[in-house]
Amino acid sequence: QGVQEQKKVLNSLMSGALAGAVAKTAVAPLDRTKIMFQVSSKRFSAKEAYRLIYRTYLNEGFWSLWRGNSATMVRVIPYAAIQFCAHEEYKQLLGSYYGFQGKALTPFPRFIAGSLAGTTAAMLTYPLDMVRARMAVTPKEMYSNIVHVFIRISREEGLKTLYRGFTPTILGVIPYAGLSFFTYETLKKLHADHSGKSQPSPPERLLFGACAGLIGQSASYPLDVVRRRMQTAGVMGHTYSSILLTMQEIIREEGLIRGLYKGLSMNWVKGPIAVGISFTTFDLTQILLRKLQHSTNVER
């Protein structure tokens, strides 16, 4: 039983890592563009976003659109691996606590399992997110690689800076991860109840994941903007001391909707694609790994 449990955890970690890597690489240029708008006072529009992407491509080359993606991978692979694996474990724990062992959780425990999974992953990988945000908004000359960012921030701004923006991250992760996992798991359960099939098809999984991303990201978006401002304050010429003061300054300078929801429409494109790919990749990799293990056991 112990070996089976270890295999299950390892499967979840591997599937989660692959899910995060595939999803984030697919939307990296949109992600970078969104961060650049979030940390500036420039007004966001689809036209301006297109211009920024095109200008970046002309001035810095095609691959510059993926600048910071190596830092994203360093963060996303452990983050997604921990988040998906933690979600499976929390589901099991809450299932045994509430008496739903082996069955689908009821709505509240379903939300709690997602929130706890996101919080666990964010706590363990936060400095990597900070580094990735810095790399996305600075020119190549400023930071040559991930290690260089860590060294410069530690030396010039202090180690505490690596956790700047941590509180809004956790406050944002609770509704984001909670609602994302809750929506995806709920849609899968509704599908099973109404269709009679135990598993949805890959396109259905993508659609369920897209809905999950749309709901989760819309709910937590203002805190995402605040987090990015606090993370990049050192290189953007600002000083943000707290979440409330950051929000007040953004609203005062740019307005409530234009400031705190800047780039949300891009997230409505990027988020559903990324979350859809992520959940689908995780589920299909899990199924594939289980089949491979089963066929190996049969051969033995």
Residue pairs with C-beta under 8 A, 6 or more apart in sequence:
7 293
8 88
9 85
9 88
9 89
11 286
11 289
11 290
11 293
12 81
12 84
12 85
12 88
12 89
12 286
13 81
13 82
13 84
13 85
14 81
14 285
14 289
15 84
15 281
15 282
15 283
15 285
15 286
15 289
16 80
16 81
16 82
16 83
16 84
16 85
16 282
17 77
17 78
17 80
17 81
18 281
18 282
18 285
19 80
19 84
19 277
19 278
19 279
19 281
19 282
19 285
20 76
20 77
20 79
20 80
20 81
20 83
20 278
21 73
21 76
21 77
21 80
22 277
22 278
22 281
23 80
23 273
23 274
23 275
23 277
23 278
23 281
24 31
24 69
24 72
24 73
24 76
24 274
25 66
25 69
25 73
26 273
26 274
26 277
27 270
27 273
27 274
28 65
28 66
28 68
28 69
28 72
29 53
29 65
29 66
30 266
30 269
30 270
31 72
31 136
31 270
32 65
32 66
32 67
32 68
32 69
32 136
33 49
33 52
33 53
33 56
33 266
34 49
34 263
34 266
34 267
34 270
35 133
35 136
35 137
35 228
36 52
36 136
36 137
37 44
37 48
37 49
37 52
37 262
37 263
37 266
38 224
38 225
38 228
38 229
38 262
38 263
39 133
39 137
39 228
39 229
39 232
39 236
40 236
41 253
41 254
42 48
43 254
43 258
43 262
44 258
44 262
44 263
44 265
44 266
46 265
46 266
49 263
49 266
53 65
56 64
56 65
57 64
57 65
60 67
60 140
64 140
67 135
67 136
67 140
68 132
68 133
68 135
68 136
70 145
70 146
71 128
71 131
71 132
71 135
71 146
71 149
72 132
74 128
74 131
74 132
74 146
75 125
75 128
75 129
75 131
75 132
78 121
78 124
78 125
78 128
79 121
79 122
79 124
79 125
79 128
79 129
80 121
80 278
80 282
82 120
82 121
82 124
82 125
83 117
83 118
83 120
83 121
83 177
84 117
84 282
86 116
86 117
86 120
86 121
87 113
87 114
87 117
87 181
90 112
90 113
90 116
90 117
91 105
91 113
92 101
94 100
94 105
94 109
94 112
94 113
95 101
95 102
95 103
95 105
95 109
97 109
98 105
98 106
98 109
100 106
100 109
104 110
104 185
104 189
105 113
105 185
107 182
107 186
110 181
110 182
110 185
110 186
111 178
111 179
111 181
111 182
112 178
113 181
114 177
114 178
114 179
114 180
114 181
114 182
114 185
115 173
115 174
115 175
115 177
115 178
117 177
117 181
118 173
118 174
118 176
118 177
118 178
118 180
118 181
119 170
119 173
119 174
119 177
121 173
121 177
122 129
122 169
122 170
122 173
123 170
126 162
126 163
126 166
126 169
127 150
127 162
127 163
129 169
129 231
130 153
130 161
130 162
130 163
130 164
130 165
130 231
131 146
131 149
131 150
131 153
131 162
133 228
133 231
133 232
134 143
134 149
134 153
134 231
134 232
134 234
134 235
135 143
135 146
135 149
137 232
137 235
137 236
138 235
142 235
143 149
143 152
150 162
153 161
153 162
153 234
154 161
154 162
156 234
157 234
161 234
164 230
164 231
164 233
164 234
165 226
165 227
165 228
165 229
165 230
165 231
167 243
168 223
168 224
168 226
168 227
168 230
168 243
168 246
169 223
169 227
171 223
171 243
172 220
172 223
172 224
172 227
173 220
174 220
175 216
175 219
175 220
176 216
176 217
176 219
176 220
177 216
178 216
179 212
179 215
179 216
179 219
180 212
180 213
180 215
180 216
180 275
181 212
182 212
183 208
183 211
183 212
183 215
183 216
184 208
184 209
184 211
184 212
184 275
184 279
187 208
187 211
187 212
188 200
188 205
188 208
191 197
191 200
191 204
191 208
192 198
192 199
192 200
199 287
200 208
202 280
202 284
205 276
205 279
205 280
205 283
205 284
206 276
206 277
206 280
207 276
208 276
208 279
209 272
209 275
209 276
209 277
209 278
209 279
209 280
210 272
210 273
210 275
210 276
211 272
212 275
212 276
212 279
213 271
213 272
213 273
213 274
213 275
213 276
214 268
214 271
214 272
216 271
216 275
217 224
217 264
217 267
217 268
217 271
217 275
218 264
218 267
218 268
221 260
221 261
221 264
221 267
222 247
222 260
222 261
223 243
225 250
225 259
225 260
225 261
225 262
225 263
226 240
226 243
226 246
226 247
226 250
226 260
229 236
229 238
229 240
229 246
229 250
230 240
230 243
230 246
233 239
233 240
238 249
240 246
240 249
247 260
250 259
250 260
251 259
251 260
253 259
254 262
